[in-house]
Amino acid sequence: FVHYRSLIFPLLIRAGKPTPFFTFVLAVLFCSCNGYLQGRSLTNYAKYPSGWLKDPLFITGFIGWLVGMAINIHSDHILRNLRKPGETGYKIPRGGMFEYVSGANFFGEILEWFGFALACCTIESLGFALCTLFILSSRAKQHHQ
């Protein structure tokens, strides 16, 4: 998913509002620190029993991560195709999970990272899932209004 969000997604989006430089810098810092913490935690500190990949916690978490990623990618597709080239103005997204929640892309990403946290069972992955929940739920509320 990291490759999708960092390499593919930016190439697919159409011109929109520019991102303020300070917001961009904060996002790079957060992602860099989080990537380091997740990688270090999983490679140096996390210990899993030999049958961990068959454990119900791992399987449930992996499925949650996979479903969340699919919702997120599909929701991004819907959002990218809301307006035709040259159109402006607000449009309400329809289809997919947008039929159930107004911030389907945010919901998908939250589900994705809580699934990751469940699959990993580390404090670092839970911390990231909670940060994602707090940041994206406030953005989802703002978008809903």
C-alpha positions as CSV (number, residue, x, y, z in Angstrom):
1,F,0.0,0.0,0.0
2,V,2.9,2.4,0.7
3,H,3.8,2.2,-3.0
4,Y,0.2,2.9,-4.0
5,R,-0.2,5.9,-1.7
6,S,3.3,7.4,-2.3
7,L,3.9,6.7,-6.0
8,I,0.8,5.7,-7.9
9,F,-1.9,7.8,-6.2
10,P,-0.1,11.2,-6.8
11,L,0.2,10.4,-10.5
12,L,-3.5,9.6,-10.8
13,I,-5.0,12.6,-9.1
14,R,-6.1,15.5,-11.2
15,A,-5.1,19.1,-10.4
16,G,-6.8,20.3,-7.2
17,K,-6.0,22.6,-4.4
18,P,-2.3,22.9,-3.7
19,T,-1.0,21.4,-0.5
20,P,0.6,24.0,1.8
21,F,4.3,23.5,2.1
22,F,4.2,23.3,5.9
23,T,1.6,20.5,5.8
24,F,3.7,18.7,3.2
25,V,6.8,18.9,5.5
26,L,4.7,17.7,8.5
27,A,3.4,14.7,6.5
28,V,6.9,13.8,5.4
29,L,8.2,13.9,9.0
30,F,5.3,11.9,10.3
31,C,5.6,9.2,7.6
32,S,9.4,9.0,8.0
33,C,9.2,8.6,11.8
34,N,6.3,6.2,11.6
35,G,8.0,4.1,8.9
36,Y,11.2,3.9,11.0
37,L,9.2,3.0,14.1
38,Q,7.2,0.3,12.4
39,G,10.2,-1.2,10.6
40,R,12.4,-1.1,13.7
41,S,9.6,-2.6,15.8
42,L,8.9,-5.5,13.4
43,T,12.5,-6.3,12.6
44,N,14.2,-5.9,16.0
45,Y,11.6,-6.3,18.8
46,A,8.5,-8.1,17.8
47,K,8.6,-11.8,18.6
48,Y,6.1,-14.2,17.1
49,P,5.5,-17.9,17.7
50,S,6.2,-20.2,14.8
51,G,2.5,-20.6,14.0
52,W,1.7,-16.9,14.0
53,L,0.6,-16.7,10.4
54,K,-2.2,-19.2,11.2
55,D,-3.3,-17.4,14.4
56,P,-6.8,-16.0,14.3
57,L,-5.5,-12.6,15.4
58,F,-3.1,-12.4,12.5
59,I,-5.6,-13.8,10.0
60,T,-8.4,-11.3,11.2
61,G,-5.9,-8.4,11.1
62,F,-4.6,-9.3,7.7
63,I,-8.2,-9.6,6.3
64,G,-9.0,-6.2,7.9
65,W,-5.9,-4.7,6.4
66,L,-6.8,-6.1,2.9
67,V,-10.4,-5.1,3.0
68,G,-9.5,-1.6,4.3
69,M,-6.9,-1.2,1.5
70,A,-9.5,-2.3,-1.1
71,I,-12.1,0.2,0.2
72,N,-9.5,3.0,0.3
73,I,-8.3,2.4,-3.3
74,H,-11.8,2.1,-4.6
75,S,-13.0,5.2,-2.8
76,D,-10.0,7.1,-4.1
77,H,-11.0,6.0,-7.6
78,I,-14.5,7.3,-7.1
79,L,-13.2,10.6,-5.7
80,R,-10.8,11.1,-8.6
81,N,-13.6,10.6,-11.1
82,L,-16.2,12.9,-9.5
83,R,-15.5,15.8,-11.9
84,K,-14.7,15.9,-15.5
85,P,-11.7,17.8,-16.7
86,G,-12.2,21.6,-16.2
87,E,-15.2,21.2,-13.8
88,T,-15.1,22.8,-10.4
89,G,-17.4,22.8,-7.4
90,Y,-18.4,20.3,-4.8
91,K,-19.9,16.9,-5.8
92,I,-21.2,14.2,-3.5
93,P,-19.5,10.9,-4.1
94,R,-21.8,7.9,-4.9
95,G,-21.1,4.2,-5.0
96,G,-19.0,1.8,-3.1
97,M,-18.7,2.5,0.7
98,F,-19.9,6.1,0.0
99,E,-23.4,4.6,0.1
100,Y,-22.8,3.8,3.8
101,V,-20.4,6.5,5.1
102,S,-19.6,9.9,3.8
103,G,-15.8,9.5,4.2
104,A,-15.4,6.1,2.7
105,N,-11.7,6.7,1.9
106,F,-11.0,7.7,5.5
107,F,-13.0,4.7,6.8
108,G,-11.0,2.4,4.5
109,E,-7.7,3.7,5.7
110,I,-8.7,3.5,9.4
111,L,-9.8,-0.1,8.9
112,E,-6.6,-0.8,7.1
113,W,-4.3,0.3,9.9
114,F,-6.3,-1.2,12.7
115,G,-6.1,-4.5,10.7
116,F,-2.4,-4.0,10.5
117,A,-2.2,-3.3,14.2
118,L,-4.2,-6.5,15.0
119,A,-2.0,-8.6,12.7
120,C,1.3,-7.2,14.2
121,C,0.2,-6.9,17.8
122,T,2.8,-4.3,18.6
123,I,2.4,-1.0,20.6
124,E,3.9,0.9,17.6
125,S,1.3,-0.4,15.2
126,L,-1.5,0.3,17.6
127,G,-0.1,3.8,18.1
128,F,-0.1,4.4,14.4
129,A,-3.7,3.0,14.1
130,L,-4.8,5.4,16.8
131,C,-3.0,8.4,15.2
132,T,-4.8,7.5,11.9
133,L,-8.1,7.3,13.7
134,F,-7.8,10.7,15.4
135,I,-6.4,12.5,12.4
136,L,-8.7,11.0,9.7
137,S,-11.9,11.0,11.9
138,S,-11.5,14.8,12.3
139,R,-11.0,15.2,8.6
140,A,-14.0,12.9,7.9
141,K,-16.2,15.0,10.2
142,Q,-15.0,18.2,8.4
143,H,-15.7,16.7,5.0
144,H,-19.1,15.4,6.1
145,Q,-20.2,18.9,7.3
